[in-house]
Amino acid sequence: MSNPLYDALFLPHAELNSPFLYLSSGEYVTYKSFLQMAGRFANVFSNLGLVIGDRLAVQIEKSEYGLAIYAACVQMGVVYLPLNTAYMPQELHYFIENSGASMLICETSKEELLQPLVGELGIRLATIDASGNGSLLEALSTAPDQFQPVNRGLNDLAAILYTSGTTGRSKGAMISHQNLISNAQNLTSLWRFTKSDVLLHTLPIFHTHGLFVATHVMLVSGGSMIFLPKFDLDSIFKHLPQATSMMGVPTFYTRLLTDDRLTKSNTRHMRLFISGSAPLLDETHRMFAKQTGHMILERYGMTETNMNTSNPYEGERRPGTVGFPLPDVELKITDTATGDSVPDGEIGQIEVRGPNVFQGYWDMPEKTREELRQDGFFITGDLGRKDEEGYIYIAGRNKDLIISGGYNIYPKEIEKLLDEQAGVAESAVVGIFHPDFGESPVGFLVAKPGAILDTKELNNVIVNHFARFKHPQRLLIIKELPRNSMGKVQKKVLREKYGDLFK
């Protein structure tokens, strides 16, 4: 029998006694013991009635148990549905009802809170904590540690991941075995991961970055992970000497740059630093290289596709770009109105096609037809351009495009200029409703520690760089930009909070 994802990721390691996960407690979990744990979970879930095609919703803190539950789902042909640990019951209601999940696993501390929800939806509830406590513990202790993987095909679903839902309701991206295998094998090769690598893993595992990109690359390569609950500077520097590589979001790197322990000496043994999930500022690139001697490798992906592009491992990792399309990924920049490709250097919408592209949105056929063309190209919703050397630049989200008085304004070019100014830590330019122009750009600025920003001076810089229609109507200084769990700036929050600015 064949189970493509299990065969590619887990089967090669079934008898290995080498470390897979180094835990914050100082203990480690071998590949063999991890897969035995996954086998026990699979037997428990099977006894509870889960069968091929069922959806299993999981909202628990990061731990080896959470990862083993995912591996068990792969073995069983159960569709894995990871959920952000910050979601409240009313949010969970939508995800569980929309997906038709048969069962929810949560922390013991949330069991009482979620009982009314599972009662209303008529599904089973089970619990397990990062410490191993919970209703699943007793069943695990007596379950066999071997489970025969079920037969699956490359196009069968492995997981449903819900998008962040910044516009409208969240959409459940259907991810297949083929989607995950192709990306994992591609990235392992591109980024030169081997069984000698030790990845410093501080990302959450309810998101594609931590669950699929980081974990799958290490499984394909046969390396190991320092599996930490969250990003914490003291913990990072404690474990850094044992690592060879790290994956993170831009905020990880900006926080590292504030710490005196980030030096060339302390990072000399590292092979690779990778950043994704949100744009990395050019200044962060340069400062990190100056302070450590390492150029961060930035790449570009999304929930529906995993990774689409990457800066090269060998060659120029160009700040401000996300590199080149992956070997089996086709990428084109198109006119948003016609769908025709635009010349190099011009901004258009990014479309991608390849084995990494998802199967569509769960129970949303119309939305799937809107964003997945018949020829297989996926309209990402991102705007970008390609230079004459083939590097891809991200210009922002299509929904963040500002149309003011009939003119198109791309926030990214204004943000880039503002971010380069002395004293500016970061910025966001957002279109706010305007009675005369339809909407007008407003710049939100965060100052560096100890810096005092002069908005008049900053406005003068903008006036000298851009046409009048691109000038922000206001520059506002705020304490911090709102972000989601993966570090992406939530412009929707700014639009809602400051929506009455010009009324």
Order of alpha helices (4+ residues) and beta strands (2+ residues): alpha-beta-beta-alpha-beta-alpha-beta-alpha-beta-alpha-beta-alpha-beta-beta-alpha-beta-alpha-beta-alpha-beta-alpha-beta-alpha-beta-beta-beta-beta-beta-alpha-beta-beta-beta-beta-alpha-beta-beta-alpha-beta-alpha
